Amino acid sequence: MAVGWQTAVWQGALTGEARFVEFVFVCGWCDTECVVWGEPVMSWWTQKYRVDDFDCWNCGTACTPHEPPWTEAD
């Protein structure tokens, strides 16, 4: 039987192996795409992620992610 991604995330959370997801954001200063880790935030009814402020890899400027929904990196 196949395990859904939500079940796999929950199992990972229970074993200490939570699934991080990469999201793509565009720097507001230099328009460069930045890939940022999203940390899973568990709840009983939905799967959510938290993304903190990050520094652009190209220009070094501090960036704040926009409100979800976010685009997952390939």
N, C-alpha and C positions, 0 to 999 in steps of 0.2 A: 504494500500500500504506500502511495506517495505521501510525503509529508509536506504540508503547505508551508510557505515561507514564514507565516505568523507563528505556526507551531514550532518551527525550527528556531525562530528568535526566542520564543519563550523557553524552549529547552536549553538554548545557549545561556539565557539569563539565569536559569536555575543551576547550571553547571559552571557559571562564571565565564562563559564564552559568548558574551553578547555580540550580536552582529552589527558592526559599524557599516554605514553606507556612505559612499562618496557622492557629493553634490557639486554641481558646477555653478559658479557665480562669476559675474563679470565685474572687474574693478571699475569703480565709478570715475577714477582718475585717468587711467591709461587704456581702458577698454580691453584688457587682457583677461582671458578666461582663467579662473583659479579653481582648482579642485580642492574641496574642503571635506573633512570627515564629519559625518553627522553621528552624534552619540545617541544610542537608543534610550528613550524614556518610556518605561513600561507602564501600562495601565491595563485594567481589566477589559476595557471595551475597544481600544484602538492601539495601533502602533504609531508612535510619534518619535521624532528625532529632534535633538537640540544641536544647533550650530552656533558656536561662539564667534565673536569678532575675530577676524584673521588679518594677517599681513599679506599684501599682494606679493607674489614671488617675483614679479617683474620690476615694480617701482618701489616696493617696500612700504607703501602707504597702508595705514590701518583702515580696514573696510568692515562695514556692518552688513550682515546678510539681510535681504528683504524678507518680508513675511511669506510663509508657505502659500501655495505649493512650490516646491523646489524641483529642479531638473536633476535627475540622477546622472552621474557620469557613466560613460560606457566602459 
